[in-house]
Amino acid sequence: MQKNNDKISFCIQRIYVKDISFESPNTPEIFQIHWSPKIQVDLNTNSKNIYKDIYEVTLCVTATAKIGENTAFLCQIKQAGIFNISGLNDTQIARYLHVYCPEILFPYVNECFNNQISKGSFPQINLNPINFNTLFIQSLKKNNNNNKTTN
């Protein structure tokens, strides 16, 4: 439920890159190997309240491409946004911070990711779409199970 007599408001104030890291430790030798990498992608979201109804949400994606035991590249991007969210209860705000805001940031991460990879002279790799709603629900279930085992 929303708060009493509050108008629901959601506004993007700013979207920005907070941090970018790209490493290619095995160049130029890696370019001589047939390109058939195994890619591992790790994803994390963080949010913090910076002032009243203003929140910063950060989507961090780390991708590692390996050919055998050799690391072709490691790319980490922290894409952030500042969002104004008001007129919602805590549960609804949590859904915005962990689902809707990361969904907005994800295309920016994907673009930045491919930009870094191509500058490293590697073929572009599109990140698969992510269902942030499913991840949010899984996180809630995990937290509920952890709370049951600690009580």
ZIURCOR-V542288 format. One record per backbone hydrogen bond with DSSP energy under -1.0 kcal/mol. NH is the residue of the N-H (numbers start at 1). CO is the residue of the C=O. If there is no record, write none. Layout:
<<NH CO> <NH CO>>
This chain:
<<6 3> <9 86> <11 84> <13 82> <14 82> <16 80> <18 78> <19 78> <21 76> <23 74> <27 24> <30 26> <31 28> <32 29> <33 30> <36 34> <38 66> <40 64> <42 62> <44 60> <46 58> <48 56> <50 54> <51 54> <54 51> <55 83> <56 48> <57 81> <58 46> <59 79> <60 44> <61 77> <62 42> <63 75> <64 40> <65 73> <66 38> <67 70> <70 67> <72 65> <73 65> <74 23> <75 63> <76 21> <77 61> <78 19> <79 59> <80 16> <81 57> <82 14> <83 55> <84 11> <85 53> <86 9> <93 89> <94 90> <95 91> <96 92> <97 93> <98 94> <99 95> <100 95> <101 96> <103 99> <104 100> <105 101> <106 102> <109 105> <110 106> <111 107> <112 108> <113 109> <114 110> <115 111> <116 112> <117 113> <118 114> <119 115> <120 116> <121 118> <122 117> <132 130> <135 131> <136 132> <137 133> <138 134> <139 135> <140 136> <141 137> <142 138> <143 139> <144 140> <145 141> <146 142> <147 143> <148 144> <149 145> <150 146>>
